[in-house]
């Protein structure tokens, strides 16, 4: 099996991006209790920190969410 291209979101990343696309900001606990997916999304600049421990989707995250799945 080949590796997933880095510009395509994984299933878990896609779930978080979908949640964020429906609201202005969400808390880390509601998005990803473990925090591992959030750190990956932050590194890719697909999300950014908002107020307190809340996060919001960036334009790059919106574009990643709209990419067709292979």
Number of C-alpha atoms within 10 A of each C-alpha: 3 4 5 10 8 8 10 17 22 13 9 13 21 18 16 22 24 16 16 21 16 10 10 12 18 20 17 17 11 10 20 16 11 10 11 10 18 23 13 13 19 16 11 15 14 22 23 18 17 14 11 8 11 16 20 20 27 18 11 13 24 16 12 17 21 13 11 7 8 5
